[in-house]
């Protein structure tokens, strides 16, 4: 028995002229390349039907590639069904794209976690989503960058910061945020708050922060340092505005400027701006959620002069679907140059927004590349 797969098109064979014409028309259509390569980026732009099976599919469908003479193209799922084709059971073209369905599912799970008095177990979340534990964990991490438990912890920390900022008492803020006990908060408060809840609520009271402002090639440069390390590096046009912003961030902290010993730290940062090749090794007081810290750690691994897109950065931290969350983490960075969010660009290589101005972002990259 001859088991050789027949060619996709045999223009000189015994096929009727009408069949050869249909095959030629399909091969000439640019949409055929998307079907052959199962291009997921084409999903939603068109659908294709298969005459021999009576079904229609998304371009990314994993089913066996049909013969071109059997293929038809449709602008929408409704058009394909109006032509008499039924939806493929494999790629489900009659439903929203898989990524959208998964995003909606994860959003629903996040709301479920938010509404719960205690963090639901992975088994409970999996049962609610109709997925296995493993599949749920993979989908949730792909869209949020965190496990459900880590996401719940980050949300509790956000609620704690918000309640403390609103003026609630420490105890009330802890209860409202969903913590089971005050001891757990104090054990883990250093990373999300950078200080104890009581000091955070008091705007950094009893916290000593040294700072200095100097001029560098990119304008005014402010460097501030707590007892744990450098907590802010900011660039701007107005030195007074930079100082006011630091005061607003830590309204009750003891801010000390014009410290001759600390001036060396500012000179070190200014020197790095002028000559990125010398490197920058600073003790950093990095304050953020678990997800933000993962993004910032990945940023620090990008070598000077190199750039990555937001989607590439999301892939590097193991959360390819969390592109928007990655962009938000970059925007929340308060440590210019030390956490080099200026090395993240759009997919086409163009420059996107930058906390300290796109012109400074371009200048930093030009200096790192030696332009």
Order of alpha helices (4+ residues) and beta strands (2+ residues): alpha-alpha-beta-beta-beta-alpha-beta-alpha-alpha-alpha-alpha-alpha-alpha-alpha-beta-beta-beta-alpha-beta-alpha-alpha-beta-alpha-alpha-beta-alpha
